[in-house]
């Protein structure tokens, strides 16, 4: 596993230094990341893999994720919501502050309707 992590670091460093990778090195990096994922049994998201969410779109995404969290709680009895919220910040890169996302994530339906 050390060799795999070393190869991922090397390829990521090459991309940072030159700004891009050759097609074969892109494929190699992708394969290495997938192999690491298989070995760990978990998804590994590097900073460059995070999806960029523009400021105009953050509110809708936070509403949808908050809604999904509420549905999971209601239908499956999940009471700890930190899992989904933590993943939200791992997967997406927002142009707005964490506090803004939290405000919309936890906003009630009444607040959404009243525009607060």
Backbone as JSON, one array per atom type, in Angstrom:
{
  "sequence": "XXXXXXXXXXXXXXXXXXXXXXXXXXXXXXXXXXXXXXXXXXXXXXXXXXXXXXXXXXXXXXXXXXXXXXXXXXXXXXXXXXXXXXXXXXXXXXXXXXXXXXXXXXXXXXXXXXXX",
  "N": [[0.83, -1.19, 0.0], [2.05, 1.17, 0.63], [3.65, 1.69, -1.59], [1.7, 2.2, -3.49], [0.46, 4.51, -2.47], [2.67, 6.18, -2.6], [3.04, 6.32, -5.37], [0.68, 7.63, -6.14], [1.08, 10.09, -4.85], [3.37, 10.93, -6.23], [2.38, 11.22, -8.89], [0.39, 13.13, -8.49], [1.98, 15.26, -7.66], [3.47, 15.66, -9.99], [1.43, 16.61, -11.65], [0.75, 19.0, -10.34], [3.14, 20.41, -10.64], [3.54, 20.64, -13.47], [1.07, 21.35, -14.37], [-0.58, 19.71, -15.81], [-1.24, 16.29, -16.8], [0.01, 13.58, -18.8], [-2.01, 11.55, -21.0], [-1.68, 8.83, -20.43], [-0.56, 8.93, -17.87], [-2.65, 10.16, -16.52], [-4.57, 8.15, -16.64], [-3.19, 6.2, -15.19], [-3.06, 7.44, -12.67], [-5.78, 7.54, -12.06], [-6.4, 4.79, -11.94], [-4.73, 4.03, -9.84], [-5.9, 5.46, -7.72], [-8.42, 4.22, -7.66], [-7.65, 1.63, -6.99], [-6.57, 2.07, -4.43], [-8.9, 2.84, -3.16], [-10.31, 0.41, -3.27], [-8.65, -1.2, -1.66], [-8.81, 0.1, 0.82], [-11.5, 0.08, 1.27], [-13.1, 2.25, 1.23], [-14.1, 5.49, 0.08], [-11.81, 7.7, -1.35], [-11.2, 11.03, -1.42], [-9.47, 13.42, -2.98], [-8.26, 16.81, -2.73], [-8.29, 17.97, -5.33], [-10.22, 16.48, -6.55], [-12.63, 17.29, -5.63], [-15.87, 18.67, -6.2], [-16.54, 21.75, -7.66], [-18.66, 24.24, -6.5], [-20.48, 26.89, -7.62], [-21.15, 30.2, -6.29], [-23.77, 30.95, -6.86], [-25.2, 28.59, -6.89], [-25.04, 27.3, -4.45], [-27.04, 27.5, -2.47], [-29.32, 26.01, -3.34], [-28.21, 23.41, -3.48], [-27.5, 22.98, -0.79], [-30.06, 23.1, 0.36], [-31.24, 20.82, -0.87], [-29.59, 18.73, 0.07], [-30.01, 18.97, 2.82], [-32.7, 18.38, 2.89], [-32.63, 15.73, 1.99], [-31.26, 14.61, 4.15], [-33.18, 14.98, 6.17], [-35.23, 13.32, 5.23], [-33.97, 10.82, 5.36], [-33.72, 10.6, 8.12], [-36.43, 10.54, 8.89], [-37.51, 8.25, 7.54], [-35.76, 6.11, 7.92], [-34.93, 6.12, 10.48], [-32.53, 7.22, 11.22], [-30.61, 9.14, 13.37], [-28.39, 10.68, 13.77], [-26.98, 13.26, 12.16], [-24.52, 14.08, 11.26], [-22.96, 12.59, 9.52], [-23.8, 12.79, 6.78], [-23.58, 15.54, 6.45], [-20.85, 15.97, 6.9], [-19.83, 14.61, 4.7], [-20.81, 16.22, 2.68], [-19.16, 18.49, 2.81], [-16.77, 17.26, 2.24], [-17.02, 16.35, -0.38], [-17.79, 18.52, -1.97], [-16.66, 21.76, -3.03], [-17.15, 24.89, -1.92], [-17.98, 28.27, -2.84], [-18.82, 29.91, -0.93], [-19.08, 30.63, 2.62], [-18.65, 28.17, 5.24], [-20.5, 28.49, 7.28], [-22.65, 29.7, 5.95], [-23.52, 27.62, 4.3], [-24.29, 25.79, 6.28], [-26.41, 27.2, 7.42], [-28.39, 27.15, 5.38], [-28.63, 24.4, 5.04], [-29.77, 23.49, 7.42], [-32.14, 24.89, 7.44], [-35.58, 25.37, 8.0], [-38.71, 24.27, 6.46], [-40.65, 26.27, 6.63], [-39.09, 28.58, 6.93], [-37.79, 28.56, 4.48], [-39.92, 29.02, 2.74], [-40.74, 31.55, 3.57], [-38.57, 33.02, 2.91], [-36.34, 33.53, 4.55]],
  "CA": [[0.0, 0.0, 0.0], [2.95, 2.32, 0.64], [4.06, 1.95, -2.97], [0.54, 2.78, -4.15], [0.34, 5.89, -1.99], [3.81, 6.9, -3.16], [2.77, 6.56, -6.79], [-0.36, 8.67, -6.2], [1.74, 11.36, -4.49], [4.27, 11.31, -7.34], [1.58, 11.68, -10.02], [-0.25, 14.4, -8.09], [3.04, 16.26, -7.67], [3.75, 15.95, -11.41], [0.33, 17.43, -12.16], [0.89, 20.33, -9.74], [4.32, 21.08, -11.2], [3.41, 20.95, -14.89], [-0.29, 21.83, -14.66], [-1.38, 18.64, -16.44], [-0.59, 14.98, -16.94], [-0.24, 12.91, -20.08], [-3.18, 10.66, -20.92], [-1.32, 7.58, -19.75], [-0.4, 9.21, -16.45], [-4.0, 10.4, -15.98], [-5.16, 6.81, -16.45], [-2.46, 5.55, -14.11], [-3.51, 8.06, -11.43], [-7.15, 7.09, -11.82], [-6.33, 3.38, -11.55], [-4.14, 3.98, -8.49], [-6.92, 5.93, -6.77], [-9.43, 3.17, -7.55], [-7.03, 0.51, -6.25], [-6.52, 2.49, -3.03], [-10.28, 2.78, -2.69], [-10.62, -1.01, -3.06], [-7.88, -1.7, -0.52], [-9.3, 0.71, 2.06], [-12.93, -0.14, 1.43], [-13.68, 3.58, 1.45], [-13.83, 6.45, -0.98], [-10.77, 8.67, -1.05], [-11.41, 12.22, -2.23], [-8.38, 14.37, -2.89], [-8.76, 18.17, -2.96], [-8.54, 18.24, -6.75], [-11.38, 15.69, -6.97], [-13.85, 17.89, -5.11], [-16.66, 19.39, -7.19], [-16.65, 23.17, -7.36], [-20.04, 24.72, -6.55], [-20.48, 28.35, -7.68], [-21.93, 30.89, -5.26], [-25.19, 31.0, -7.25], [-25.81, 27.27, -6.76], [-24.83, 26.72, -3.12], [-28.27, 27.46, -1.69], [-30.12, 24.86, -3.76], [-27.54, 22.17, -3.08], [-27.64, 22.85, 0.67], [-31.47, 22.75, 0.6], [-31.46, 19.43, -1.29], [-28.88, 17.82, 0.98], [-30.73, 19.04, 4.09], [-33.95, 17.64, 2.67], [-32.26, 14.32, 1.96], [-30.96, 14.25, 5.52], [-34.46, 14.89, 6.9], [-35.93, 12.11, 4.77], [-33.28, 9.67, 5.94], [-34.09, 10.54, 9.54], [-37.84, 10.17, 9.01], [-37.84, 6.94, 6.99], [-34.85, 5.04, 8.31], [-34.63, 6.23, 11.89], [-31.18, 7.76, 11.47], [-30.77, 10.35, 14.18], [-27.15, 11.44, 13.76], [-26.88, 13.8, 10.8], [-23.17, 14.53, 10.95], [-22.35, 11.8, 8.45], [-24.11, 13.39, 5.5], [-23.05, 16.9, 6.45], [-19.4, 15.87, 6.73], [-19.6, 14.23, 3.3], [-21.11, 17.4, 1.86], [-17.96, 19.33, 2.77], [-15.68, 16.48, 1.63], [-17.27, 16.16, -1.8], [-17.96, 19.79, -2.68], [-15.9, 22.95, -2.68], [-18.09, 25.99, -2.04], [-17.45, 29.63, -2.91], [-19.35, 30.64, 0.23], [-18.56, 30.13, 3.89], [-19.24, 26.97, 5.85], [-21.67, 28.96, 8.03], [-23.75, 29.92, 5.0], [-24.02, 26.29, 3.91], [-24.98, 25.24, 7.45], [-27.69, 27.92, 7.58], [-29.35, 26.62, 4.42], [-28.77, 22.96, 5.28], [-30.67, 23.28, 8.56], [-33.3, 25.77, 7.33], [-36.88, 24.67, 7.99], [-39.55, 24.53, 5.31], [-41.29, 27.57, 6.84], [-38.09, 29.6, 6.65], [-37.57, 28.56, 3.03], [-41.09, 29.65, 2.11], [-40.77, 32.96, 3.93], [-37.4, 33.66, 2.37], [-35.42, 33.99, 5.6]],
  "C": [[0.87, 1.26, 0.0], [3.39, 2.7, -0.77], [2.92, 2.63, -3.74], [0.36, 4.24, -3.75], [1.47, 6.75, -2.54], [3.6, 7.25, -4.62], [1.7, 7.65, -6.96], [0.26, 10.03, -5.88], [2.62, 11.85, -5.63], [3.48, 11.88, -8.51], [0.87, 12.99, -9.7], [0.77, 15.54, -8.12], [3.39, 16.66, -9.1], [2.68, 16.86, -12.0], [0.43, 18.85, -11.62], [2.04, 21.1, -10.39], [4.1, 21.52, -12.65], [2.02, 21.5, -15.26], [-1.17, 20.79, -15.33], [-0.56, 17.37, -16.47], [-0.85, 14.46, -18.34], [-1.45, 11.99, -19.9], [-2.85, 9.38, -20.18], [-1.14, 7.8, -18.25], [-1.74, 9.53, -15.78], [-4.68, 9.07, -15.69], [-4.51, 6.1, -15.28], [-2.91, 6.12, -12.76], [-4.92, 7.6, -11.07], [-7.18, 5.64, -11.32], [-5.76, 3.25, -10.14], [-5.15, 4.41, -7.43], [-8.01, 4.87, -6.57], [-8.9, 1.97, -6.75], [-6.95, 0.84, -4.77], [-7.9, 2.42, -2.41], [-10.68, 1.33, -2.4], [-9.92, -1.55, -1.82], [-8.42, -1.17, 0.81], [-10.76, 0.37, 2.33], [-13.66, 1.16, 1.71], [-13.31, 4.48, 0.28], [-12.76, 7.42, -0.49], [-10.97, 9.84, -1.99], [-10.27, 13.19, -1.96], [-8.93, 15.76, -3.19], [-9.09, 18.47, -4.42], [-9.74, 17.46, -7.29], [-12.7, 16.3, -6.51], [-14.55, 18.7, -6.2], [-16.82, 20.84, -6.75], [-18.11, 23.61, -7.54], [-20.0, 26.25, -6.55], [-21.41, 28.95, -6.62], [-23.42, 30.89, -5.59], [-25.92, 29.68, -6.95], [-25.77, 26.69, -5.35], [-26.13, 26.55, -2.34], [-29.12, 26.24, -2.05], [-29.51, 23.54, -3.32], [-27.68, 21.94, -1.58], [-29.08, 22.49, 1.04], [-31.7, 21.27, 0.3], [-30.8, 18.44, -0.32], [-29.56, 17.81, 2.36], [-32.03, 18.26, 4.03], [-33.69, 16.14, 2.66], [-31.97, 13.82, 3.37], [-32.24, 14.07, 6.34], [-35.23, 13.64, 6.51], [-35.28, 10.84, 5.32], [-33.64, 9.5, 7.41], [-35.51, 10.02, 9.71], [-38.1, 8.7, 8.64], [-36.95, 5.8, 7.48], [-34.41, 5.13, 9.76], [-33.23, 6.72, 12.22], [-31.32, 9.04, 12.27], [-29.5, 11.2, 14.23], [-26.91, 11.95, 12.35], [-25.49, 14.24, 10.41], [-22.52, 13.8, 9.8], [-22.56, 12.47, 7.09], [-23.52, 14.8, 5.39], [-21.54, 16.89, 6.24], [-19.06, 15.51, 5.28], [-19.84, 15.4, 2.36], [-19.87, 18.27, 1.71], [-16.75, 18.59, 2.21], [-15.8, 16.43, 0.11], [-17.25, 17.47, -2.58], [-17.05, 20.88, -2.14], [-16.81, 24.15, -2.96], [-17.38, 27.33, -2.12], [-17.94, 30.47, -1.73], [-18.84, 29.98, 1.51], [-19.3, 28.88, 4.36], [-20.53, 27.36, 6.61], [-22.87, 29.18, 7.14], [-24.36, 28.59, 4.58], [-24.82, 25.69, 5.07], [-26.35, 25.89, 7.64], [-28.75, 27.34, 6.65], [-29.61, 25.13, 4.63], [-29.8, 22.69, 6.37], [-31.95, 24.12, 8.5], [-34.59, 24.96, 7.24], [-37.67, 25.04, 6.74], [-40.23, 25.9, 5.43], [-40.32, 28.7, 6.5], [-37.8, 29.69, 5.16], [-38.69, 29.28, 2.32], [-41.14, 31.15, 2.38], [-39.55, 33.73, 3.44], [-36.41, 34.17, 3.4], [-34.06, 33.42, 5.39]]
}
